[in-house]
């Protein structure tokens, strides 16, 4: 690591800078607090990948979808939070698993699909009629005489491999394959079928149609697409006049998610804590040598201490006082400086920012509070917290060290 006394507050690099949100906009903080000309482009890119991993995977992603109506404000392109790296299924009345997505409030939606039973009979379904009609229209355009099946696979020296199918005498067959640096615009994605699922063609969004077959076998995909192409006219005729498709009362939802590595979550929290430190006290204090270790750990995927001592009574009071909001506090403790927080009304989590305090460091906690529904964020003092507690009739305990 370079000397942090100048340049980027994280790595010391001098050069191009990028705006860094003190609290990620994806948590509902909007653009209320931003560090300008203090974080280099390289560190910001590292943080963007870290935030995407933590906010769209694992338990925090599940909480975002449950409690936060929309993600970062992008004008007309603003969308609801989503869960990535997960398999979500709704179990229907026959016991079949149908691939789904979860919307705000964990409301499930069965994705538009065409699946193949063991007897080769095709079924079409989905919760949204308009999306099923769109899937049929897109397949009519895509299933021409030559089709490209793509998948992410770097075994041939490029990020993507593709298989070319040719339609002849009523049947698709494999006629070629290769690799590419990027996929084409109008492509189908070849995927492995999960155990117990039926082969299917599924539209996940406007840019992705998956062909799921056993073993990700291209010949099996060719056979499935041949049957789908032959049945598109009858499917389209069958949809005429329908207003709803699959509706399941009180559905059983199965969610399988890849866990976020513990170091990623603690680095994510430590970055927020250090950003709060820079924003509140200024870059000069944050450049102190006592914070070199946490900056290095954040950038290099290293372990950070996360089980700091805390007063359970105070933490529970803060949860009640600041109910329905994130709260994050940077607080001096007997073992150094730590970040304590509760996100989406979850348990109090902590991470160490330093094992000792710089000379003259203020012995006063700072609070940042985020309303993740209205996307409003504010900075609060202990006096502000006490006033809000009094207004709600909640007695706050005396804080010592970690609270």
C-alpha positions in Angstrom: 0.0 0.0 0.0 1.2 3.5 -0.8 1.5 6.2 1.8 -2.1 7.3 2.4 -1.1 10.8 3.6 -2.2 12.1 0.1 -4.2 10.9 -2.9 -6.9 8.2 -2.5 -7.8 7.8 1.2 -7.8 4.1 0.8 -4.7 3.3 -1.2 -2.8 6.6 -1.7 -3.0 6.5 -5.5 -2.9 9.9 -7.1 -4.8 10.4 -10.3 -8.4 10.0 -11.5 -11.0 10.0 -8.8 -14.6 8.8 -8.7 -17.5 9.8 -6.4 -17.9 7.3 -3.6 -21.3 7.0 -1.8 -20.7 7.0 2.0 -23.5 4.5 2.3 -24.3 2.5 -0.8 -27.2 3.9 -2.8 -28.4 0.3 -3.1 -29.2 0.3 0.6 -31.6 3.2 0.1 -29.3 6.1 1.0 -29.6 7.8 -2.3 -27.0 10.5 -3.0 -27.3 12.2 0.4 -23.6 11.7 1.4 -20.8 11.4 -1.2 -17.1 11.5 -1.0 -15.7 13.6 -3.8 -12.1 13.6 -5.1 -11.1 11.2 -2.3 -11.4 7.7 -3.7 -9.6 6.6 -6.9 -11.3 4.9 -9.8 -9.5 1.7 -9.1 -10.8 1.4 -5.5 -14.2 2.5 -6.5 -14.4 -0.3 -9.1 -13.4 -2.8 -6.4 -16.1 -1.4 -4.1 -18.7 -1.6 -6.9 -18.1 -5.3 -7.3 -18.1 -5.9 -3.6 -21.5 -4.0 -3.2 -23.0 -6.0 -6.1 -22.0 -9.3 -4.5 -23.3 -8.4 -1.0 -26.5 -6.5 -2.0 -27.7 -9.0 -4.6 -26.7 -12.4 -3.0 -27.3 -14.1 0.3 -29.3 -12.9 3.3 -29.0 -9.2 2.7 -30.3 -9.5 -0.8 -33.3 -11.4 0.6 -33.9 -8.7 3.1 -33.7 -6.0 0.4 -36.4 -7.7 -1.7 -38.6 -8.1 1.3 -38.4 -4.6 2.7 -37.1 -2.1 0.0 -39.6 -1.1 -2.7 -36.9 0.1 -5.2 -33.2 0.3 -5.6 -31.0 3.1 -6.6 -32.8 6.0 -8.2 -32.1 5.9 -12.0 -35.1 7.9 -13.2 -37.3 5.9 -15.6 -34.9 2.9 -15.3 -35.3 2.6 -11.5 -36.0 -1.1 -10.7 -36.8 -3.1 -7.6 -34.0 -5.0 -5.8 -33.4 -8.5 -7.1 -31.6 -11.6 -5.9 -28.8 -13.0 -8.1 -26.9 -16.2 -7.9 -30.0 -18.0 -6.6 -32.5 -20.6 -7.8 -36.1 -19.7 -6.9 -38.9 -22.1 -7.5 -42.6 -22.2 -6.8 -44.0 -25.7 -6.1 -47.3 -26.1 -7.8 -50.2 -28.3 -6.8 -48.7 -31.3 -8.7 -45.4 -31.0 -6.9 -43.6 -29.5 -9.9 -41.0 -26.8 -9.4 -41.5 -23.8 -11.6 -38.8 -21.2 -11.9 -39.8 -17.9 -10.4 -38.6 -14.5 -9.2 -39.4 -12.6 -6.1 -40.7 -9.0 -6.1 -41.0 -6.4 -3.4 -42.5 -7.9 -0.3 -41.3 -11.4 -1.4 -44.3 -11.6 -3.8 -43.5 -14.5 -6.2 -44.0 -14.6 -9.9 -43.6 -17.7 -12.1 -41.5 -16.9 -15.1 -42.9 -17.4 -18.6 -41.8 -20.8 -19.8 -42.4 -23.7 -22.1 -41.5 -27.0 -20.5 -41.3 -30.6 -21.7 -42.8 -33.5 -19.8 -41.2 -37.0 -19.8 -43.8 -38.0 -22.4 -42.5 -35.1 -24.6 -45.8 -33.2 -24.2 -45.1 -29.4 -24.0 -46.7 -27.2 -21.3 -46.7 -23.4 -21.4 -47.1 -21.2 -18.3 -46.3 -18.2 -16.2 -48.0 -15.7 -13.9 -48.1 -12.8 -16.3 -50.0 -13.3 -19.6 -48.3 -10.4 -21.3 -44.9 -11.9 -20.6 -45.9 -15.3 -21.9 -47.1 -13.7 -25.1 -43.8 -11.8 -25.3 -41.9 -15.1 -24.9 -43.8 -16.6 -27.8 -43.2 -13.6 -30.0 -39.5 -13.6 -29.2 -39.2 -17.3 -29.9 -40.9 -16.8 -33.2 -38.2 -14.3 -34.1 -35.3 -16.3 -32.7 -36.1 -19.8 -33.9 -35.0 -19.4 -37.5 -33.1 -21.7 -39.6 -29.8 -21.0 -37.8 -29.7 -20.6 -34.1 -26.9 -19.8 -31.7 -26.8 -21.4 -28.2 -24.5 -19.5 -25.9 -23.0 -20.2 -22.5 -20.4 -18.8 -20.2 -17.4 -21.1 -20.5 -13.8 -20.0 -20.6 -12.3 -23.5 -21.2 -11.6 -22.6 -24.9 -9.8 -19.4 -24.1 -12.7 -16.9 -24.4 -15.4 -16.0 -21.9 -18.2 -17.5 -24.0 -18.7 -20.6 -26.1 -21.5 -21.1 -28.6 -23.1 -23.9 -30.5 -24.8 -23.4 -33.9 -28.0 -25.3 -34.7 -29.4 -25.7 -38.2 -33.1 -26.4 -38.9 -33.6 -28.9 -41.7 -36.5 -31.3 -42.4 -38.4 -30.2 -39.3 -35.6 -30.7 -36.8 -32.7 -28.7 -35.4 -29.3 -30.4 -35.3 -25.8 -29.3 -34.2 -23.6 -28.1 -37.0 -20.8 -26.2 -35.4 -19.4 -24.6 -32.3 -16.8 -22.0 -31.3 -15.9 -19.3 -28.7 -16.2 -15.5 -28.5 -15.2 -12.6 -26.3 -18.9 -11.5 -26.0 -22.3 -13.0 -26.8 -24.4 -11.8 -29.8 -27.4 -9.6 -29.4 -30.2 -12.2 -30.2 -29.1 -15.4 -28.4 -30.4 -18.2 -26.4 -28.5 -19.4 -23.3 -27.8 -23.1 -22.8 -28.0 -24.2 -19.1 -27.7 -27.3 -17.0 -31.0 -28.6 -15.6 -31.3 -28.9 -11.9 -32.2 -32.3 -10.4 -36.0 -32.9 -10.4 -36.7 -30.0 -12.9 -38.2 -30.5 -16.4 -36.4 -29.4 -19.5 -37.7 -25.9 -20.4 -37.3 -22.7 -22.3 -37.6 -19.8 -19.8 -37.5 -16.0 -20.2 -35.9 -14.4 -17.2 -35.9 -10.9 -18.5 -36.1 -8.9 -21.7 -32.5 -9.9 -22.6 -32.3 -13.5 -21.5 -34.0 -16.7 -22.6 -32.6 -19.9 -21.1 -32.7 -23.3 -22.6 -32.4 -25.8 -19.7 -31.7 -29.4 -20.5 -30.0 -32.3 -18.7 -26.2 -31.8 -18.6 -26.5 -28.7 -20.7 -26.4 -31.0 -23.7 -26.7 -29.2 -27.1 -28.4 -32.1 -28.9 -31.1 -32.3 -26.2 -31.5 -28.5 -26.5 -31.9 -28.9 -30.3 -34.7 -31.5 -29.8 -36.5 -29.3 -27.3 -36.3 -26.2 -29.6 -37.5 -28.3 -32.5 -40.7 -29.2 -30.5 -41.1 -25.6 -29.3 -40.8 -24.2 -32.9 -43.4 -26.7 -34.1 -45.9 -25.8 -31.4 -45.6 -22.0 -31.3 -48.7 -21.5 -33.6 -50.9 -23.7 -31.4 -49.6 -22.0 -28.2 -50.4 -18.6 -29.6 -53.9 -19.7 -30.6 -54.5 -21.2 -27.1 -53.6 -17.9 -25.5 -56.2 -15.9 -27.5 -58.8 -14.5 -25.1 -57.1 -15.6 -21.9 -56.6 -13.0 -19.1 -54.7 -15.1 -16.5 -52.4 -18.0 -16.5 -50.9 -19.8 -13.5 -52.2 -18.5 -10.1 -51.3 -20.5 -7.0 -52.9 -19.5 -3.7 -50.4 -19.5 -0.8 -47.6 -21.0 -2.9 -44.7 -22.9 -1.5 -41.5 -21.1 -2.5 -38.1 -22.7 -2.6 -35.0 -20.5 -2.6 -31.4 -21.8 -3.0 -28.8 -19.1 -2.7 -25.0 -19.1 -2.9 -23.7 -17.8 0.5 -21.7 -14.5 0.5 -18.2 -15.2 1.9 -18.0 -13.8 5.5 -15.0 -11.6 4.5 -17.0 -9.9 1.8 -19.7 -8.9 4.3 -17.3 -7.6 6.9 -15.3 -5.7 4.2 -18.6 -4.2 3.0 -19.5 -3.0 6.5 -15.9 -1.8 7.2 -15.9 0.3 4.0 -19.2 2.0 5.1 -17.7 2.6 8.5 -14.5 4.1 7.1 -16.5 6.2 4.6 -18.5 7.6 7.6 -15.2 8.4 9.3 -13.9 10.3 6.3 -17.2 12.1 5.8 -17.8 13.1 9.4 -14.3 13.9 10.6 -12.5 14.7 7.4 -9.8 13.0 5.3 -7.0 14.3 7.5 -8.0 12.3 10.5 -8.9 9.2 8.3 -5.4 9.2 6.9 -4.0 8.4 10.3 -1.8 5.3 10.4 -4.2 3.6 12.8 -6.5 3.1 9.9 -4.0 1.7 7.5 -4.8 -1.9 8.4 -8.5 -1.6 7.8 -8.0 0.0 4.4 -5.6 -2.8 3.4 -8.1 -5.4 4.6 -11.0 -3.8 2.7 -9.0 -3.8 -0.6 -7.3 -7.2 -0.2 -10.2 -9.5 0.9 -8.6 -10.0 4.4 -10.4 -10.9 7.6 -11.6 -8.3 10.0 -12.7 -8.6 13.6 -16.4 -8.5 13.6 -17.5 -9.7 17.1 -16.9 -6.4 19.0 -18.3 -6.1 22.5 -21.6 -4.3 22.7 -24.4 -3.6 25.2 -27.4 -5.6 24.2 -29.8 -3.3 26.1 -28.6 -0.3 24.2 -28.7 -2.1 20.8 -32.2 -3.2 21.4 -33.2 0.4 22.4 -31.7 1.7 19.2 -33.6 -0.9 17.2 -36.9 0.4 18.8 -36.1 4.1 18.5 -35.0 3.8 14.8 -37.5 1.2 13.8 -38.0 0.7 10.1 -34.7 2.3 9.2 -31.0 1.3 8.9 -28.8 2.7 11.6 -25.1 2.7 11.5 -22.8 4.1 14.2 -19.0 4.6 14.4 -18.3 4.2 18.1 -15.1 4.2 20.2 -14.8 1.0 22.3 -12.3 -0.3 24.8 -10.7 -2.3 21.9 -10.5 0.5 19.4 -13.0 2.0 16.9 -15.9 0.0 15.6 -18.9 0.2 13.3 -22.1 -1.1 14.8 -25.2 -1.3 12.6 -28.6 -2.9 12.0 -29.8 -3.2 8.4 -33.4 -4.0 7.5 -34.3 -4.4 11.2 -31.8 -7.3 11.4 -29.5 -8.2 14.3 -26.8 -5.8 15.4 -23.6 -6.4 13.5 -20.2 -5.0 14.2 -16.7 -4.8 12.6 -13.5 -3.3 13.8 -12.1 -0.2 12.1 -9.0 0.1 14.3 -7.4 -1.4 17.4 -6.3 1.9 18.7 -7.5 5.5 18.3 -5.5 8.4 16.8 -4.3 11.0 19.3 -7.1 13.4 20.1 -9.9 11.3 18.5 -13.3 12.5 19.7 -14.9 10.1 22.2 -18.3 10.6 20.7 -20.2 8.2 18.5 -21.7 9.3 15.2 -24.9 8.0 13.7 -26.1 7.7 10.1 -29.8 6.7 9.7 -31.4 5.6 6.4 -35.1 5.3 5.5 -34.8 2.6 2.9 -38.4 3.1 1.8 -38.3 6.8 1.1 -34.6 6.8 0.3 -33.8 9.5 2.8 -30.6 9.6 4.9 -29.5 11.8 7.7 -26.7 12.2 10.1 -27.7 12.2 13.8 -26.0 12.9 17.1 -26.5 11.2 20.5 -28.7 14.2 21.4 -30.8 13.6 18.3 -31.2 10.0 19.2 -32.2 10.9 22.8 -34.8 13.4 21.6 -36.4 10.8 19.3 -36.3 8.2 22.1 -38.0 10.6 24.4 -40.7 11.4 21.8 -41.4 7.7 21.5 -41.4 7.2 25.3 -38.3 4.9 25.2 -35.8 5.1 28.0 -32.2 4.9 26.7 -29.6 3.3 28.9 -26.3 5.1 29.7 -23.7 4.1 27.2 -20.2 3.2 28.1 -17.5 2.3 25.5 -19.3 0.1 22.9 -22.7 1.3 24.2 
